[in-house]
Amino acid sequence: MATEVRGLAQRSAEAAKQIKSLIAKSSSAVSAGVELVGATGRAFSGLQSHIADIDRGVAAVALQAIGQSSTLKQVGAAAGEIDQLT
């Protein structure tokens, strides 16, 4: 019976070592995952900033297009007046 108890104790000790190793590996994997989530958040923040820059650029182009359209209408009207005078 003592031999069986010793065998059981040895198997329990070995299982405990394996569990400790698995916990350490899991902890390392979780830490790596946390770092990846942080890096992803920083990347999305950078993308958000670039998208805001693009949005401002598109708005400026649209404003210039409106101004050019108005100017072209004035040129067209002036050309029409000149054409009527000749």
N, CA, C and O atoms as a GROMACS GRO file, in nm:
protein
  344
    1MET      N    1   0.082  -0.119   0.000
    1MET     CA    2   0.000   0.000   0.000
    1MET      C    3   0.087   0.126   0.000
    1MET      O    4   0.054   0.223  -0.067
    2ALA      N    5   0.195   0.125   0.074
    2ALA     CA    6   0.285   0.240   0.077
    2ALA      C    7   0.342   0.268  -0.062
    2ALA      O    8   0.361   0.384  -0.099
    3THR      N    9   0.369   0.164  -0.136
    3THR     CA   10   0.421   0.179  -0.272
    3THR      C   11   0.317   0.248  -0.360
    3THR      O   12   0.351   0.335  -0.441
    4GLU      N   13   0.194   0.211  -0.344
    4GLU     CA   14   0.087   0.273  -0.423
    4GLU      C   15   0.072   0.421  -0.386
    4GLU      O   16   0.049   0.504  -0.474
    5VAL      N   17   0.084   0.452  -0.260
    5VAL     CA   18   0.072   0.591  -0.215
    5VAL      C   19   0.188   0.673  -0.270
    5VAL      O   20   0.170   0.786  -0.317
    6ARG      N   21   0.311   0.614  -0.263
    6ARG     CA   22   0.426   0.685  -0.320
    6ARG      C   23   0.409   0.707  -0.470
    6ARG      O   24   0.438   0.815  -0.521
    7GLY      N   25   0.362   0.606  -0.540
    7GLY     CA   26   0.337   0.618  -0.685
    7GLY      C   27   0.234   0.725  -0.715
    7GLY      O   28   0.250   0.804  -0.808
    8LEU      N   29   0.129   0.726  -0.636
    8LEU     CA   30   0.026   0.828  -0.654
    8LEU      C   31   0.081   0.967  -0.625
    8LEU      O   32   0.049   1.062  -0.696
    9ALA      N   33   0.163   0.979  -0.523
    9ALA     CA   34   0.224   1.108  -0.488
    9ALA      C   35   0.316   1.155  -0.600
    9ALA      O   36   0.318   1.273  -0.634
   10GLN      N   37   0.393   1.063  -0.658
   10GLN     CA   38   0.483   1.100  -0.768
   10GLN      C   39   0.403   1.144  -0.890
   10GLN      O   40   0.437   1.244  -0.955
   11ARG      N   41   0.296   1.072  -0.922
   11ARG     CA   42   0.212   1.111  -1.036
   11ARG      C   43   0.145   1.246  -1.010
   11ARG      O   44   0.131   1.328  -1.101
   12SER      N   45   0.104   1.268  -0.887
   12SER     CA   46   0.043   1.397  -0.852
   12SER      C   47   0.144   1.510  -0.865
   12SER      O   48   0.111   1.618  -0.914
   13ALA      N   49   0.267   1.485  -0.820
   13ALA     CA   50   0.372   1.586  -0.831
   13ALA      C   51   0.403   1.617  -0.977
   13ALA      O   52   0.421   1.733  -1.014
   14GLU      N   53   0.409   1.513  -1.059
   14GLU     CA   54   0.435   1.532  -1.202
   14GLU      C   55   0.320   1.609  -1.268
   14GLU      O   56   0.343   1.699  -1.350
   15ALA      N   57   0.198   1.574  -1.232
   15ALA     CA   58   0.082   1.645  -1.287
   15ALA      C   59   0.085   1.791  -1.244
   15ALA      O   60   0.052   1.880  -1.323
   16ALA      N   61   0.123   1.818  -1.121
   16ALA     CA   62   0.132   1.955  -1.072
   16ALA      C   63   0.237   2.034  -1.151
   16ALA      O   64   0.214   2.150  -1.184
   17LYS      N   65   0.351   1.972  -1.181
   17LYS     CA   66   0.455   2.038  -1.261
   17LYS      C   67   0.403   2.070  -1.401
   17LYS      O   68   0.427   2.179  -1.454
   18GLN      N   69   0.330   1.974  -1.460
   18GLN     CA   70   0.274   1.998  -1.594
   18GLN      C   71   0.171   2.110  -1.591
   18GLN      O   72   0.168   2.194  -1.681
   19ILE      N   73   0.089   2.112  -1.489
   19ILE     CA   74  -0.010   2.218  -1.476
   19ILE      C   75   0.057   2.353  -1.459
   19ILE      O   76   0.015   2.452  -1.519
   20LYS      N   77   0.164   2.357  -1.377
   20LYS     CA   78   0.239   2.482  -1.358
   20LYS      C   79   0.298   2.530  -1.490
   20LYS      O   80   0.294   2.650  -1.520
   21SER      N   81   0.351   2.437  -1.569
   21SER     CA   82   0.407   2.472  -1.700
   21SER      C   83   0.299   2.524  -1.794
   21SER      O   84   0.320   2.623  -1.865
   22LEU      N   85   0.184   2.459  -1.794
   22LEU     CA   86   0.074   2.504  -1.880
   22LEU      C   87   0.024   2.642  -1.838
   22LEU      O   88  -0.009   2.725  -1.923
   23ILE      N   89   0.017   2.666  -1.709
   23ILE     CA   90  -0.026   2.798  -1.661
   23ILE      C   91   0.074   2.905  -1.703
   23ILE      O   92   0.034   3.014  -1.744
   24ALA      N   93   0.204   2.875  -1.694
   24ALA     CA   94   0.307   2.971  -1.736
   24ALA      C   95   0.295   3.001  -1.886
   24ALA      O   96   0.306   3.116  -1.928
   25LYS      N   97   0.274   2.897  -1.966
   25LYS     CA   98   0.258   2.916  -2.111
   25LYS      C   99   0.134   2.999  -2.142
   25LYS      O  100   0.136   3.088  -2.227
   26SER      N  101   0.025   2.968  -2.072
   26SER     CA  102  -0.099   3.043  -2.093
   26SER      C  103  -0.082   3.189  -2.054
   26SER      O  104  -0.130   3.279  -2.124
   27SER      N  105  -0.014   3.211  -1.944
   27SER     CA  106   0.011   3.349  -1.899
   27SER      C  107   0.093   3.425  -2.002
   27SER      O  108   0.065   3.542  -2.030
   28SER      N  109   0.191   3.359  -2.057
   28SER     CA  110   0.274   3.422  -2.161
   28SER      C  111   0.192   3.453  -2.285
   28SER      O  112   0.206   3.560  -2.345
   29ALA      N  113   0.105   3.359  -2.323
   29ALA     CA  114   0.020   3.381  -2.441
   29ALA      C  115  -0.078   3.495  -2.417
   29ALA      O  116  -0.104   3.575  -2.507
   30VAL      N  117  -0.132   3.503  -2.296
   30VAL     CA  118  -0.224   3.613  -2.264
   30VAL      C  119  -0.150   3.747  -2.269
   30VAL      O  120  -0.203   3.845  -2.321
   31SER      N  121  -0.029   3.751  -2.215
   31SER     CA  122   0.049   3.875  -2.219
   31SER      C  123   0.078   3.918  -2.363
   31SER      O  124   0.068   4.036  -2.396
   32ALA      N  125   0.112   3.822  -2.446
   32ALA     CA  126   0.136   3.853  -2.588
   32ALA      C  127   0.007   3.903  -2.653
   32ALA      O  128   0.011   3.997  -2.733
   33GLY      N  129  -0.106   3.843  -2.619
   33GLY     CA  130  -0.234   3.886  -2.674
   33GLY      C  131  -0.268   4.028  -2.631
   33GLY      O  132  -0.320   4.107  -2.710
   34VAL      N  133  -0.240   4.059  -2.505
   34VAL     CA  134  -0.266   4.195  -2.455
   34VAL      C  135  -0.182   4.296  -2.532
   34VAL      O  136  -0.230   4.403  -2.567
   35GLU      N  137  -0.057   4.262  -2.558
   35GLU     CA  138   0.030   4.352  -2.635
   35GLU      C  139  -0.023   4.370  -2.776
   35GLU      O  140  -0.021   4.481  -2.829
   36LEU      N  141  -0.070   4.263  -2.839
   36LEU     CA  142  -0.126   4.273  -2.974
   36LEU      C  143  -0.251   4.359  -2.976
   36LEU      O  144  -0.272   4.437  -3.069
   37VAL      N  145  -0.334   4.345  -2.875
   37VAL     CA  146  -0.455   4.428  -2.868
   37VAL      C  147  -0.416   4.575  -2.854
   37VAL      O  148  -0.476   4.662  -2.916
   38GLY      N  149  -0.315   4.603  -2.772
   38GLY     CA  150  -0.268   4.741  -2.757
   38GLY      C  151  -0.214   4.796  -2.888
   38GLY      O  152  -0.242   4.910  -2.925
   39ALA      N  153  -0.136   4.715  -2.958
   39ALA     CA  154  -0.080   4.759  -3.086
   39ALA      C  155  -0.191   4.783  -3.188
   39ALA      O  156  -0.185   4.878  -3.266
   40THR      N  157  -0.292   4.698  -3.186
   40THR     CA  158  -0.405   4.716  -3.277
   40THR      C  159  -0.479   4.845  -3.246
   40THR      O  160  -0.518   4.918  -3.337
   41GLY      N  161  -0.497   4.874  -3.118
   41GLY     CA  162  -0.562   4.999  -3.079
   41GLY      C  163  -0.484   5.120  -3.125
   41GLY      O  164  -0.542   5.217  -3.173
   42ARG      N  165  -0.352   5.114  -3.110
   42ARG     CA  166  -0.269   5.226  -3.156
   42ARG      C  167  -0.277   5.241  -3.307
   42ARG      O  168  -0.279   5.353  -3.359
   43ALA      N  169  -0.281   5.128  -3.379
   43ALA     CA  170  -0.291   5.134  -3.526
   43ALA      C  171  -0.424   5.196  -3.568
   43ALA      O  172  -0.429   5.278  -3.659
   44PHE      N  173  -0.533   5.155  -3.501
   44PHE     CA  174  -0.664   5.212  -3.534
   44PHE      C  175  -0.669   5.361  -3.503
   44PHE      O  176  -0.733   5.438  -3.575
   45SER      N  177  -0.602   5.402  -3.398
   45SER     CA  178  -0.598   5.544  -3.364
   45SER      C  179  -0.526   5.623  -3.474
   45SER      O  180  -0.569   5.731  -3.512
   46GLY      N  181  -0.416   5.566  -3.523
   46GLY     CA  182  -0.344   5.630  -3.633
   46GLY      C  183  -0.429   5.637  -3.759
   46GLY      O  184  -0.429   5.738  -3.829
   47LEU      N  185  -0.500   5.528  -3.787
   47LEU     CA  186  -0.589   5.528  -3.905
   47LEU      C  187  -0.697   5.634  -3.892
   47LEU      O  188  -0.730   5.702  -3.989
   48GLN      N  189  -0.752   5.646  -3.772
   48GLN     CA  190  -0.856   5.746  -3.750
   48GLN      C  191  -0.803   5.886  -3.779
   48GLN      O  192  -0.872   5.968  -3.840
   49SER      N  193  -0.681   5.912  -3.736
   49SER     CA  194  -0.620   6.043  -3.761
   49SER      C  195  -0.600   6.067  -3.911
   49SER      O  196  -0.628   6.176  -3.960
   50HIS      N  197  -0.553   5.965  -3.982
   50HIS     CA  198  -0.532   5.979  -4.127
   50HIS      C  199  -0.664   5.996  -4.201
   50HIS      O  200  -0.673   6.074  -4.296
   51ILE      N  201  -0.765   5.925  -4.158
   51ILE     CA  202  -0.897   5.939  -4.222
   51ILE      C  203  -0.951   6.080  -4.200
   51ILE      O  204  -1.013   6.137  -4.290
   52ALA      N  205  -0.929   6.136  -4.081
   52ALA     CA  206  -0.973   6.274  -4.055
   52ALA      C  207  -0.900   6.371  -4.148
   52ALA      O  208  -0.960   6.466  -4.199
   53ASP      N  209  -0.769   6.348  -4.170
   53ASP     CA  210  -0.692   6.432  -4.262
   53ASP      C  211  -0.749   6.423  -4.404
   53ASP      O  212  -0.764   6.524  -4.472
   54ILE      N  213  -0.780   6.301  -4.448
   54ILE     CA  214  -0.837   6.281  -4.582
   54ILE      C  215  -0.972   6.351  -4.592
   54ILE      O  216  -1.003   6.414  -4.693
   55ASP      N  217  -1.053   6.339  -4.487
   55ASP     CA  218  -1.185   6.403  -4.486
   55ASP      C  219  -1.171   6.554  -4.503
   55ASP      O  220  -1.246   6.616  -4.578
   56ARG      N  221  -1.076   6.613  -4.432
   56ARG     CA  222  -1.054   6.758  -4.446
   56ARG      C  223  -1.008   6.793  -4.588
   56ARG      O  224  -1.049   6.895  -4.643
   57GLY      N  225  -0.923   6.708  -4.646
   57GLY     CA  226  -0.877   6.732  -4.783
   57GLY      C  227  -0.990   6.724  -4.883
   57GLY      O  228  -1.000   6.807  -4.974
   58VAL      N  229  -1.076   6.625  -4.868
   58VAL     CA  230  -1.191   6.610  -4.959
   58VAL      C  231  -1.286   6.729  -4.945
   58VAL      O  232  -1.339   6.779  -5.044
   59ALA      N  233  -1.307   6.775  -4.821
   59ALA     CA  234  -1.394   6.891  -4.800
   59ALA      C  235  -1.335   7.015  -4.867
   59ALA      O  236  -1.408   7.095  -4.925
   60ALA      N  237  -1.202   7.031  -4.859
   60ALA     CA  238  -1.138   7.146  -4.923
   60ALA      C  239  -1.152   7.139  -5.075
   60ALA      O  240  -1.178   7.240  -5.140
   61VAL      N  241  -1.136   7.019  -5.132
   61VAL     CA  242  -1.151   7.001  -5.277
   61VAL      C  243  -1.294   7.033  -5.318
   61VAL      O  244  -1.317   7.099  -5.420
   62ALA      N  245  -1.392   6.987  -5.240
   62ALA     CA  246  -1.532   7.014  -5.271
   62ALA      C  247  -1.561   7.163  -5.267
   62ALA      O  248  -1.632   7.216  -5.353
   63LEU      N  249  -1.505   7.232  -5.169
   63LEU     CA  250  -1.525   7.377  -5.158
   63LEU      C  251  -1.464   7.448  -5.279
   63LEU      O  252  -1.523   7.542  -5.333
   64GLN      N  253  -1.346   7.405  -5.320
   64GLN     CA  254  -1.282   7.465  -5.438
   64GLN      C  255  -1.363   7.436  -5.564
   64GLN      O  256  -1.375   7.521  -5.652
   65ALA      N  257  -1.419   7.317  -5.573
   65ALA     CA  258  -1.500   7.282  -5.690
   65ALA      C  259  -1.624   7.371  -5.698
   65ALA      O  260  -1.664   7.413  -5.806
   66ILE      N  261  -1.684   7.399  -5.583
   66ILE     CA  262  -1.801   7.489  -5.581
   66ILE      C  263  -1.759   7.628  -5.628
   66ILE      O  264  -1.830   7.691  -5.707
   67GLY      N  265  -1.644   7.676  -5.581
   67GLY     CA  266  -1.594   7.808  -5.623
   67GLY      C  267  -1.565   7.811  -5.772
   67GLY      O  268  -1.598   7.909  -5.840
   68GLN      N  269  -1.503   7.706  -5.824
   68GLN     CA  270  -1.473   7.700  -5.966
   68GLN      C  271  -1.601   7.694  -6.049
   68GLN      O  272  -1.608   7.755  -6.156
   69SER      N  273  -1.699   7.622  -6.001
   69SER     CA  274  -1.826   7.614  -6.073
   69SER      C  275  -1.890   7.752  -6.084
   69SER      O  276  -1.940   7.789  -6.190
   70SER      N  277  -1.888   7.826  -5.975
   70SER     CA  278  -1.945   7.962  -5.976
   70SER      C  279  -1.868   8.051  -6.072
   70SER      O  280  -1.927   8.129  -6.147
   71THR      N  281  -1.736   8.040  -6.070
   71THR     CA  282  -1.653   8.121  -6.161
   71THR      C  283  -1.681   8.084  -6.306
   71THR      O  284  -1.690   8.172  -6.392
   72LEU      N  285  -1.694   7.955  -6.335
   72LEU     CA  286  -1.722   7.913  -6.472
   72LEU      C  287  -1.858   7.962  -6.520
   72LEU      O  288  -1.874   7.997  -6.637
   73LYS      N  289  -1.956   7.967  -6.430
   73LYS     CA  290  -2.087   8.021  -6.467
   73LYS      C  291  -2.074   8.169  -6.503
   73LYS      O  292  -2.136   8.215  -6.599
   74GLN      N  293  -1.995   8.242  -6.425
   74GLN     CA  294  -1.975   8.385  -6.454
   74GLN      C  295  -1.904   8.404  -6.587
   74GLN      O  296  -1.939   8.493  -6.664
   75VAL      N  297  -1.804   8.319  -6.613
   75VAL     CA  298  -1.732   8.327  -6.742
   75VAL      C  299  -1.828   8.296  -6.855
   75VAL      O  300  -1.828   8.363  -6.958
   76GLY      N  301  -1.911   8.193  -6.837
   76GLY     CA  302  -2.008   8.157  -6.940
   76GLY      C  303  -2.107   8.269  -6.965
   76GLY      O  304  -2.141   8.298  -7.080
   77ALA      N  305  -2.153   8.334  -6.857
   77ALA     CA  306  -2.248   8.445  -6.872
   77ALA      C  307  -2.180   8.561  -6.943
   77ALA      O  308  -2.240   8.624  -7.030
   78ALA      N  309  -2.055   8.591  -6.907
   78ALA     CA  310  -1.982   8.701  -6.971
   78ALA      C  311  -1.959   8.670  -7.119
   78ALA      O  312  -1.972   8.759  -7.203
   79ALA      N  313  -1.926   8.547  -7.150
   79ALA     CA  314  -1.905   8.509  -7.290
   79ALA      C  315  -2.036   8.522  -7.367
   79ALA      O  316  -2.036   8.564  -7.483
   80GLY      N  317  -2.149   8.488  -7.304
   80GLY     CA  318  -2.279   8.504  -7.368
   80GLY      C  319  -2.311   8.650  -7.395
   80GLY      O  320  -2.366   8.683  -7.500
   81GLU      N  321  -2.276   8.738  -7.300
   81GLU     CA  322  -2.300   8.882  -7.319
   81GLU      C  323  -2.214   8.935  -7.431
   81GLU      O  324  -2.260   9.016  -7.512
   82ILE      N  325  -2.087   8.890  -7.436
   82ILE     CA  326  -1.997   8.935  -7.542
   82ILE      C  327  -2.049   8.884  -7.677
   82ILE      O  328  -2.043   8.956  -7.777
   83ASP      N  329  -2.098   8.766  -7.680
   83ASP     CA  330  -2.148   8.709  -7.804
   83ASP      C  331  -2.271   8.786  -7.853
   83ASP      O  332  -2.289   8.804  -7.974
   84GLN      N  333  -2.354   8.833  -7.760
   84GLN     CA  334  -2.473   8.910  -7.799
   84GLN      C  335  -2.435   9.049  -7.851
   84GLN      O  336  -2.504   9.105  -7.935
   85LEU      N  337  -2.324   9.102  -7.800
   85LEU     CA  338  -2.281   9.235  -7.843
   85LEU      C  339  -2.220   9.233  -7.984
   85LEU      O  340  -2.219   9.335  -8.052
   86THR      N  341  -2.170   9.119  -8.025
   86THR     CA  342  -2.104   9.115  -8.156
   86THR      C  343  -2.194   9.066  -8.265
   86THR      O  344  -2.153   9.057  -8.380
   0.00000   0.00000   0.00000
